[in-house]
C-alpha cells in the first residue's frame, strides 16, 4: 500500500471525529511516519459514551438472529479485505506479510464464531419449589463496554472482544493502542458497512490513555471493562473498576514454560518451539518464554535449534520470518535482559548478527537459573532462555514458581506423564505436543496474575451477559 502519510480520526456515533491534537503512527521497520491521528478529548469521550448508551437501548430490543447476521456480514467483509488489512498490520505493527495475513484470518474467525454463538445465549427452566411457581433464567447484555487492546495483534485482540459483546447485545467503546490505531479504524469502518448501529462500535484514539480510560471507567453508563495488556496496568485498571463494582475482564501477561521431556519427539518439539517462540518476533503473551529441557536431550535439542534458528530470515521483506520489534525501546529492553543474564552466569549459545533499527537477531541462552532476572521476565523478543531439569517434580515446581499463569507447553510421548504434568501446571492453557494453541472455539485466559475471565469459546460470550432470574407465581382465581 502507499507509504504516503495520511490523517486518521476517531470514530464516534458512526462518523469520523476530528480531534484536537495529533499523534504520529510510526512504521517499526524504518521508524518513518505513516499516518497522523487526531486525538479524542474529554468532549469526544463524553459524546462516545452518550452514543453507546443510546445504542445499547436499541440493541437490547434487537434479536440474536439479527445481530448474528450482521456479525456474519462483518466476517465476510474482513475476509474480502484481508490483503488491505494485512498490509496495514505490516505497516504499523511490523509483522511479515504472511503473519499479518494469518492474523486477519484469525481475527475473522472470532467474528464468525460469535456470529454462531449469538443464538446460543440460552436461558433455563428451574424445577420450582411449589406447583404455583415458575422459575426461569434469561441472559441479557451487560451494557456499555469499554475495551482496551494492545499493539501486538491489532486486529485479533479487537474482534475477540467486540464480536462477543455485539453478539450479546452490548455497545462497545474501543481504545486501541496508540502504536497501532489504523487497523482498529479499518475494522470499525467495515463493521459499520456490515450494519453495526452507529454507536455499537466506536473508536477513541489518544496518546494520553490514562486520562481517557479514567473518564470512561468513572462514568455511570459504562458497565464493563475488557483489557488485554500488561499485568501492572491491569492491576491499576482493576483498582479503578472496583470503585463501581464494574464487570472486568483482564487478559494479562504471561511467562510460558516450554517443557521438553526425554520421551519427546524432538523434531516435533523443535517445530512447536519455532511457532511458540518466534511468531511475531516473540511478541506474544503466550510466547514460549522459559525453555525447560531434560538433561538427557538438552545438548541434542540445542544443536537442532541452532540450525533452525540460523536459517531464519529477518527483515521487512515479504518472505521474512521475523520482522522488527515494535519500538527501539522494546529492543533495548530485550538486549538488557540478555546482558543481565550473561552477567548473572548464563552462557551465550547463539546470537545472530547485530542489526540496525528495531530489528533483533535471535539469541539462545543456556544455564538460566530461577534467581536470574530473565527467568521471571516476560521477554517479548526472539530470545530463547534454556533451563535444564532432571525430574518431573522439579520442572513443575520451577515452571509454577512465577506469579503469572497464562500458557504452558509440554512435549512428551508418555501419556501418564502428560496427564500428571498438565494437572500440575498452574496455567490456564496447556499446549500438549502443539505450539499453536489459540482457537476461536476455545477459551483463552490465564490463572494467578495472568488475569480474570476468558475470551473465545462459549465462555467468551458469557463474559458479556448478565443472568436474570424470573420467579413467577401463578395467580389462582
Secondary structure in CASP SS format (residue, H / E / C, confidence):
PFRMAT SS
TARGET T0000
AUTHOR 0000-0000-0000
METHOD secondary structure of the structure
MODEL  1
X C 1.00
X C 1.00
X C 1.00
X C 1.00
X C 1.00
X E 1.00
X E 1.00
X E 1.00
X C 1.00
X E 1.00
X E 1.00
X E 1.00
X C 1.00
X C 1.00
X E 1.00
X E 1.00
X E 1.00
X C 1.00
X C 1.00
X C 1.00
X C 1.00
X E 1.00
X E 1.00
X E 1.00
X E 1.00
X E 1.00
X C 1.00
X C 1.00
X C 1.00
X C 1.00
X C 1.00
X C 1.00
X E 1.00
X E 1.00
X E 1.00
X E 1.00
X E 1.00
X E 1.00
X C 1.00
X C 1.00
X C 1.00
X H 1.00
X H 1.00
X H 1.00
X H 1.00
X H 1.00
X H 1.00
X H 1.00
X H 1.00
X H 1.00
X H 1.00
X H 1.00
X H 1.00
X H 1.00
X H 1.00
X H 1.00
X H 1.00
X H 1.00
X H 1.00
X C 1.00
X C 1.00
X C 1.00
X C 1.00
X H 1.00
X H 1.00
X H 1.00
X H 1.00
X H 1.00
X H 1.00
X H 1.00
X H 1.00
X H 1.00
X H 1.00
X H 1.00
X H 1.00
X H 1.00
X H 1.00
X H 1.00
X H 1.00
X H 1.00
X C 1.00
X H 1.00
X H 1.00
X H 1.00
X H 1.00
X H 1.00
X H 1.00
X H 1.00
X H 1.00
X H 1.00
X H 1.00
X H 1.00
X H 1.00
X C 1.00
X C 1.00
X C 1.00
X H 1.00
X H 1.00
X H 1.00
X H 1.00
X H 1.00
X H 1.00
X H 1.00
X H 1.00
X H 1.00
X H 1.00
X H 1.00
X H 1.00
X H 1.00
X H 1.00
X H 1.00
X H 1.00
X H 1.00
X H 1.00
X H 1.00
X H 1.00
X H 1.00
X H 1.00
X H 1.00
X H 1.00
X C 1.00
X C 1.00
X C 1.00
X E 1.00
X E 1.00
X E 1.00
X C 1.00
X C 1.00
X C 1.00
X C 1.00
X C 1.00
X C 1.00
X E 1.00
X E 1.00
X E 1.00
X E 1.00
X E 1.00
X E 1.00
X E 1.00
X E 1.00
X E 1.00
X C 1.00
X C 1.00
X E 1.00
X E 1.00
X E 1.00
X E 1.00
X E 1.00
X C 1.00
X C 1.00
X C 1.00
X C 1.00
X C 1.00
X C 1.00
X C 1.00
X H 1.00
X H 1.00
X H 1.00
X H 1.00
X H 1.00
X H 1.00
X H 1.00
X H 1.00
X H 1.00
X H 1.00
X H 1.00
X H 1.00
X H 1.00
X C 1.00
X C 1.00
X C 1.00
X E 1.00
X E 1.00
X E 1.00
X E 1.00
X C 1.00
X C 1.00
X C 1.00
X C 1.00
X C 1.00
X H 1.00
X H 1.00
X H 1.00
X H 1.00
X H 1.00
X H 1.00
X H 1.00
X H 1.00
X H 1.00
X H 1.00
X H 1.00
X H 1.00
X H 1.00
X H 1.00
X C 1.00
X C 1.00
X C 1.00
X C 1.00
X C 1.00
X C 1.00
X E 1.00
X E 1.00
X E 1.00
X C 1.00
X C 1.00
X C 1.00
X C 1.00
X C 1.00
X H 1.00
X H 1.00
X H 1.00
X H 1.00
X H 1.00
X H 1.00
X H 1.00
X H 1.00
X H 1.00
X C 1.00
X C 1.00
X C 1.00
X C 1.00
X E 1.00
X E 1.00
X E 1.00
X E 1.00
X E 1.00
X E 1.00
X E 1.00
X C 1.00
X C 1.00
X H 1.00
X H 1.00
X H 1.00
X H 1.00
X H 1.00
X H 1.00
X H 1.00
X H 1.00
X H 1.00
X H 1.00
X H 1.00
X H 1.00
X C 1.00
X C 1.00
X C 1.00
X C 1.00
X E 1.00
X E 1.00
X E 1.00
X E 1.00
X E 1.00
X C 1.00
X C 1.00
X C 1.00
X C 1.00
X E 1.00
X E 1.00
X E 1.00
X E 1.00
X E 1.00
X C 1.00
X C 1.00
X C 1.00
X C 1.00
X C 1.00
X H 1.00
X H 1.00
X H 1.00
X H 1.00
X H 1.00
X H 1.00
X H 1.00
X H 1.00
X H 1.00
X H 1.00
X H 1.00
X H 1.00
X H 1.00
X H 1.00
X H 1.00
X H 1.00
X H 1.00
X C 1.00
X C 1.00
X C 1.00
X C 1.00
X C 1.00
X E 1.00
X E 1.00
X E 1.00
X E 1.00
X E 1.00
X E 1.00
X E 1.00
X C 1.00
X C 1.00
X C 1.00
X H 1.00
X H 1.00
X H 1.00
X H 1.00
X H 1.00
X H 1.00
X H 1.00
X H 1.00
X H 1.00
X H 1.00
X H 1.00
X H 1.00
X H 1.00
X C 1.00
X C 1.00
X C 1.00
X E 1.00
X C 1.00
X C 1.00
X C 1.00
X C 1.00
X C 1.00
X C 1.00
X C 1.00
X E 1.00
X C 1.00
X C 1.00
X C 1.00
X C 1.00
X C 1.00
X H 1.00
X H 1.00
X H 1.00
X H 1.00
X H 1.00
X H 1.00
X H 1.00
X H 1.00
X H 1.00
X H 1.00
X H 1.00
X H 1.00
X H 1.00
X H 1.00
X H 1.00
X H 1.00
X C 1.00
X C 1.00
X C 1.00
X E 1.00
X E 1.00
X E 1.00
X E 1.00
X E 1.00
X C 1.00
X C 1.00
X C 1.00
X C 1.00
X C 1.00
X C 1.00
X C 1.00
X C 1.00
X C 1.00
X C 1.00
X C 1.00
X E 1.00
X E 1.00
X E 1.00
X E 1.00
X C 1.00
X C 1.00
X C 1.00
X C 1.00
X C 1.00
X C 1.00
X H 1.00
X H 1.00
X H 1.00
X H 1.00
X C 1.00
X C 1.00
X C 1.00
X C 1.00
X C 1.00
X C 1.00
X E 1.00
X E 1.00
X E 1.00
X E 1.00
X E 1.00
X E 1.00
X E 1.00
X C 1.00
X C 1.00
X H 1.00
X H 1.00
X H 1.00
X H 1.00
X H 1.00
X H 1.00
X H 1.00
X H 1.00
X C 1.00
X C 1.00
X C 1.00
X C 1.00
X E 1.00
X E 1.00
X C 1.00
X E 1.00
X E 1.00
X E 1.00
X E 1.00
X E 1.00
X C 1.00
X C 1.00
X C 1.00
X H 1.00
X H 1.00
X H 1.00
X H 1.00
X H 1.00
X H 1.00
X H 1.00
X H 1.00
X H 1.00
X H 1.00
X C 1.00
X C 1.00
X C 1.00
X C 1.00
X E 1.00
X E 1.00
X E 1.00
X E 1.00
X C 1.00
X C 1.00
X C 1.00
X C 1.00
X C 1.00
X C 1.00
X C 1.00
X C 1.00
X C 1.00
X C 1.00
X C 1.00
X E 1.00
X C 1.00
X C 1.00
X E 1.00
X E 1.00
X C 1.00
X C 1.00
X E 1.00
X E 1.00
X C 1.00
X C 1.00
X E 1.00
X C 1.00
X H 1.00
X H 1.00
X H 1.00
X H 1.00
X H 1.00
X H 1.00
X C 1.00
X C 1.00
X E 1.00
X E 1.00
X E 1.00
X E 1.00
X E 1.00
X E 1.00
X E 1.00
X E 1.00
X E 1.00
X C 1.00
X C 1.00
X C 1.00
X C 1.00
END
